[in-house]
Amino acid sequence: MGKGLSLWFAVSSIALLTAASISISFNIWLVLLFSLLCVLNIGWGFILKARLRRKREDGAGQKA
């Protein structure tokens, strides 16, 4: 995964966790929503990383 994409997932996860922590004093449903979005965002990052790594490894294997 490139540096830009890694930075995007890091910053977006921090923003979602910050929104969840701020919304604790307002509404529990917002906390649950932001927490779920954060978990999905982190999971999507891991899935994308694995797919890109697999694609890179398959491309290197075919060249050799």
N, C-alpha and C positions, 0 to 999 in steps of 0.2 A: 504494500500500500504506500502510495506516495506521501510525502510530507504534508502537502496541502490537504489531502483527504483526511489524514490522521489529525491534523490541526482542527479541521471542521468537526469531526466527531468529538474531539476533546472539548472544544469550546461550546458546542451545542449541548453536550451532556452537562457541563458545568452550568450553563444557562438554565436548563430544565431543573436541575437540582436546586439552584438558587431560587427559581420561581416556586418550587415546592416548599422550600424552607420559609419563604416569605408568606406564602399562602396558609401556613399553619395557623396563624392567628385569625384568619378570615373564614375559611370554609374547608372542612375535611374532604369534601368531594373534589375540590381543586387540588388538594395535596395528593389524593389518589390518582387523579388524572395526570398530573405532572410526573408523579412517580412512575406510573405505567408508561408514559411517553419516554421517560428517561431509560427505563429498562429496555423498551423496544428499540430505542436509538442505539444503545450500547450493543444489543444483540445484532442489530442490522450491521453495525460496524464490524463485529466479529465474523458474521456470515460473508460480508463483502471481502474482508481480508482473506478468508479461506478460499473463496472463489478465485480471487486474483492470484493467490499463491499457486493454486492447483492449475490454473491456466498457464502460468509462467513455467511451472514444472513440466507440464505436458508439451509445451512449445520447445523447451530445452531438450526433452527426451526424443522428440521427433527429429531434431536437427542432428543429433549424435548418431 
